[in-house]
Amino acid sequence: MRAVVYGAFDALHSVSLWYVAAAFALYVLSLLAAAQRWRRILGAMGHRVGFLDTLLAHAAGIFVNNVTPASRLGGEACRIAAIGLRGHVGATAATVSSVYDRLSELAPIGAVVLLSVPALLSVGARLDRPLVAVAIALGAAAAAAVAYRRLLHDRAWWKGWRERIAPRALDRRTVAAAVGYSSFVWAQDVARLMVVVAAFGAQLTVPQAAMLSVVTIVGGLVPTVGGLGAIEGGLVAFLILFGFRADTAAAMTAVERSISYVFATSAGASAFALVGGRTLWNATRSRS
């Protein structure tokens, strides 16, 4: 373990700062795109909200996600409360807009999962356990099917949400724009991982980067604070399976998490304070 730690520090000394800056810029662009996506949805629902308002609310939600083990529920409650404080949006409208905002990500996330399949099968073949990889893929598909069935066939739940959403249905252009912004956000996620690896003079294929993106999604669902431990362990493990040395994989993960966790949490904390601090925290606790 000590050799891995020392090796990771050595690898960090040779990292290309230009590539790190590029990865950082990609992440910032994704935050801006996500804020504009939500603003577009709110505008279509009849709420004129400033770009800074949605940006601060979105960043504050990331902060709460990253410092609580609430598996994103706390972050969503924070976003809703924050846009209510900053944009003067009613609770129901804010909640519905947040649901639309997240629904716009389903297709891009599905595309990322599909892109990751070749990398998963390749890992299975390298381990001489292709059936394991196939079983994981089928298990993920089965879980998605169960979730879809439960969502659509739990009539009481769906009817309630349909009654809330129907009066605020979005027009096709807004839906297309929201999905477009979400596609950029998730394409950025894949591209950023490739750039981070390139900072160490190495390369990832698109399916491999997509697989790492899926790992961060799954790791974020683990009920630890900000997915800490689960995400880092998953990234290191798969980078090793992709053929990187353990120390190099650890260094790559450190750079990536410095952007997607350390910077995101720090920026989110500032946004949280600007939006309302204690008032926002109390509102978030009452909603989560």
N, C-alpha and C positions, 0 to 999 in steps of 0.2 A: 504494500500500500504506500509506503514512504517513497519508493522508487517511482510510483505512478504520479504522486503529488509533485515530486521534484521534476519529473519529466514534463508534467503539464506546465509548470512555471517556465521551463526551458522553451517549450513550444510557444508560450505566450510572448516570449522575448522576440521571437522571429515573425510574429504576426504582421500582416500588412495593414497599417492603419487606414489606408485608403479604402480597402475593402470593408473594414469595420465601419468606417464613416458611411459608406454606401449602404450597408445593412441597416445602420441607424436611421438614415434618411428614408429608406423604404418603410421602416416601421412608423416613422412620423407621418409619412404620406397615408399609411393605412388608417391612422387615427383621424386624420383630416377627412378621408373618404367616408369613414363610418359616421362622423359627425354630420357631414353633408347629407348622407343617406337618411339619417333620422330626421334632419331638418326638412328634407323633401317630403317625407311621409307626413310629418306634422302639418306642413303647409297644405298638402292635399286634403287633410282633415279639417282645414279651416283655421289653423293656428299659426299665426305669424311669429316665428321664433327666430332669434338671431343665431348666426353660425357659432358665435362664441358661447352662447347658452348651451347648445347641444354638445359642443366640444367639451366644455367644463363638466357637464352632467355625465357624458360618456366616460371621461377620464376619472371622475369621482367614483363611478361604478367599478372601473377596473381596480382602483385602489381598494375598495371594499372587498372585491373578489380575491385580491392578493393578500389580504391580511386577516381573512376569516375563513373558516372551514365550512362555509355554507353551500359549497358546490354551485356557485353562481346565483343562487337565490338572493343572497344578500346584495350582490352587485346589481341585480335587476331592480330590487326594491329601492336601492340607492339612486339608480338612474331615474326611476319614476318620481321619487321624491324630489330629486335635484331639478328636474325639468319643471316640476310644479312650482318650485321656489324661484328659479331663474326665469322661466318662460311664462309663468302664470297659467299653466295648463291644468285643467281639472284632473282629479285622480283617475277617473274612468278613461278619459281621452288619453292621458299619459300612459296608462296601462295598455290600452289597445294599440297605441302607436309603438310601444315597446315590443308587443307581440308581433306586429307586422314587421318591425325592424329585424327581429330574430328569424321570422319565417323566410325572409328574403335570403337568408344564408343557407337554407336547406339544400338547394340545388348545387351551389358551389361546393359545399362540404361533401355532397354526394360525389361530385366530380373528382375531388381530391382523394376520396376513399377509393374510387375506381382506378385512379392513376397509381395508387399505391400497391395495387394487387400484384403487378409483375415483380416488384421489389420483395413483397412478402413471399411469393412463390420461389424467388431466387434464394432468399434466406433459407427457406425450407429445403431446397435442393442442396445448398451448401452444408446444411446440417445433416444431410442424407435422411431427412424426415419430411419429404414433400407432403405426405398425408397430414402432418401436423399443421402445415401452413394452410392446406385446403380446409381442414377442420376449423381453424381459426376464422378463415374467411366466411365459411358457411355459418359459423356461430354468430358472427357479426351481422350477417344478412338476416338470420333468424331473429336476432334481437331487434333489428330494425323493423322487421315485419310484425313482430309482436307489439312493438310500440305504436306502429302505424294502425294496426287493428284496434288497439285499445283506444287510441285517440279518436278514430272515426266511428267506432261502434259503441263507445260509452255514450249513449244518446243523451242522457241527462247532462253530462259534463259538456258535450259538444253543443247541445241545444242552448245552454246558457251562454256559452261563448259566441255562438252564432248570433244570438239576439243582441249581444253587446257590439259585435263587430259589424253586423249587417248595416246599421245606420251610418257607419263610417267606412263603407267599402271604398277601396282605392280604385282610381281609374287605371287603365292598362298602361298608359305612359308612365305613371308613377311606379307601378309594379315593375315595369321593365327597367326603369332607372335604378330602383332599389336593388334589384337583382344584379344590375351592372356594377353598381358600387360594391356590392358584396363579392362579386366575382373578382374585382380588383383586389379587395382586401385579402381574399384567400390565395389568389395568385401571388400576391406580395409575400404571403407567409412562406410559400414554397420557394419563391425566388430568394428571399432573405436567407433561408437556411443554406441555399446553394452558395450565396455570396459569403456567408460566414465560413463555410468550409473552404472556399476559394482563398480566403484570407490566410490560410495555412498552406497555400500552394497545392491544394488537392482539389478533387472534383467529386460532385455528387451527380447522379443522373436525376432526371425529373421524377421518375417513380420512387427513387430512394428519398428525395427531399419530401415528396408527398407522404411517404411512409412516416417520416419524422414528424411531419405536421399532424398526422393522425395520432401519433404517440402523444403529442402535446394536448390534443383534444381529450383523449382517454385519460391521461394523467391528471388533467384539470378536473375531472369528475371524481377523483379520489378525495374523500373527505379529510384532507390535510390542509393546513393553511396555505392557500395559493397553489395547491398541488405540489408543494415543495417535497422533494425526495422522490415522488412518483415520476414527475416529468424529467428531472435530471437523470434519475436512474434509467428511465426508458430511453432517453436520448443517447446516453453513454452506451447502453447495451446494444442498441441497434447500430450505432456507429461502429462498434467493434464487430458486429455481425457483417457489416458492409466492408470490413477489411482493414479498418484503421486500428492503430495501436491504442491501448487503453489510455496512455498519457495524452496522446493527441486527441482522442475522443473526449477526454475530460476537459481539455483546454478549449475545444470547440464548443462544448456545452456551456462552459463558463462564459464565453463571449456572447453566445446566444441568449443566455439567461440574464446577463448584464443588461441586455437591451430589452427583452420582453418581460423581465420581472423587476430588476432593480430600477431601471429608468422609468418604466411604466408605473411602478409603485410610487416613486418619488414625485413624478409629474402629477399622478393622481392625488397624492396627498395635498399638493398645492392647490389643485382644483377643488378638492373636498373642502379645504379651508376657505377658499374664495366663495364657494357656493353658500356656505352657512355653518360649517363646522358642527358644533354641538346640536344646533337645530336640525341639521340634516341627519345627524346620527340618530337622534330620537325619532325622526320621521321614518328612517330606514328600519329601525328596530320594530316600529309599530306595524310595518308592512311585511316584514320578512317572517 
